[in-house]
Amino acid sequence: MKKLSARRRHPLAAVVVLLLALAATGGLYTAFAPASKAKADDSAQSLTIEEGKKLYQVGCASCHGTGGQGTTDGPTLVGVGAAAVDFQVGTGRMPAQQPGAQVPRKKVIYTQAEIDQLAAYIASLGAGPAVPTKNEYSPQGADIAKGGELFRTNCAQCHNITGKGGALTHGKFAPDLEGVDPKHIYEAMQTGPQNMPSFPDTTMSQKNKKDIIAYLNAVNGDQTENPGGLELGGLGPVSEGLFGWIFGLGALIAVAVWVAARTAKAKKS
């Protein structure tokens, strides 16, 4: 008993007890940790990637290369991320029907499950923007006024002040944003598809992206009355100027002809 008491008072006794406690805790955690669930998740992810690779080989490899490295017919997909795939395939732009200045939006040929598989495979080739969650792109509680300011500053040059789209150079164009899924708008800002610049979170915050989406929803939503009067399709100064030339100048010409005719008739009298 005296020897045991002496050992308890030893300076290293507390350290020994602590080490034994840590070892016991680690052993219990190893014994009861949900390792099977982690392995199942890894197995499911691997299966998703494998299925995505099969879809890629059939529908994408001819242009983008067997390993996503890119070819003369398509850019590299290494590092573009899952968000780029979800946008391009989810809007029907990919697979492309034919080469051209710009790939237009068309009918989607893959299911969302297949798009998720393709996105998982491309994401496995290199780190890139992930598919956003609903909380990230939902306009709920966003600042519409701030979104309008950001849109006019960064987007209206190409997409028009209300997102109606517009022509660019060499056959390219900025598409109409009316009716576009908020998730795809967010992904487009994240990834910068085709001629569009990218706006990652380091350049434009998640909140600012949500503000822009809220603004587009407001100006392109169902409106019973336009407070600005006749919107002329919302196409901005081009349509407004054309309206002025055709109707305004046309009315002035008609008045001038009428005055000239009256003057000539008066002289004859």
Protein Blocks (a to p, Z undefined) as FASTA:
>chain_A
ZZmmmmmmpmklmmmmmmmmmmmmmmmmmmmpcfklmmmmmmmmmmmmmmmmmmmmmmmm
mmnojnonopfkbccfehnajmlmmmmmmnomaccfbgcfbdcddddfbdfklmmmmmmm
mmmnogcdddddfklmmcghiafklmmmmmmmmmmmmnopnonopadeehiacddfehia
fklmmmmmmnopajbccddfklmcfklmmmmmmmmmmmmmccfbdfkbpnklonojmlmm
mmmmmmmmmmmmmmmmmmmmmmmmmmmZZ
